[in-house]
């Protein structure tokens, strides 16, 4: 049986998640202003993907920071 030791307590984890959310949002906004096929945009996109992976390790969800899907009115 594998026993996992928590690296962060709940308060530390919450602070880390909030910091990651802020960094991810800033990167997404910056990437939107970059040319689509630029090296800088590819780097920003990779960091966003890494943040999503870290969110998965911390919370169990890679989609922690994703926006909810748009709903179709009357649908």
N, C-alpha and C positions, 0 to 999 in steps of 0.2 A: 504494500500500500504506500502510495506517495503522499507525503504530508507537505503542504505548501505553507510557507511562512509569509505573512503579509509584509510587504516592503513599506507600505504607507498606512497610517491609521486613516480613519474615514475623513477627518478634517483635512489632512494633508492631501488625500486623494481628491477631495472636492476642489481644493485650491488648484491642484495640478490640472484637473479637467477644465476648470474655468480659464486658466492660462492657455491651455491648448486650444480652447474654443476661440479665444481672442486672437491667437497667432494664426489659426486656420482661417478665420474670417478675414484678417488682414492680407494673408497670402492669396485668398480667392479674389478679393477686390483688386489686388495688384496684378494678378495674372490676367484679369479681364482687360487690363489696359495694355498688355504685352502682345506683340505679334503672335499669332497662333503657332507658328512653326519655329519659334525662337528657342534658343538654348535656355534662356532665362525662364521662359514659360514652362518648359519641360522640367526644369529644376524646381520651380514653385509647385507644379503639379505633383512631382515626386514627394516633396515634403508634405503636401496635403495628404497624399496616400499613406505616408509614414505616420502622420498624426492619427489617421483613421485606424491604422493597425495598433498603435499604442492605446487608443481608446478601447479597442477590442480587448487588449490584454488587461486593461484596468476595469472595464465595465461589462465585458462580454458582448458588446455590440459595436460592429464596425460602422454602423449607421448613426451613431450617437449624435453627430453634429450635422447630419443631413437635414435639409429642409423637407417638411412634409409635402407629399405630392399635391398638385393642384386638383381641386375638385371641380367637376363639371356641374354647373347650375342645373337643377332639376333632374340630375342623373342618378 
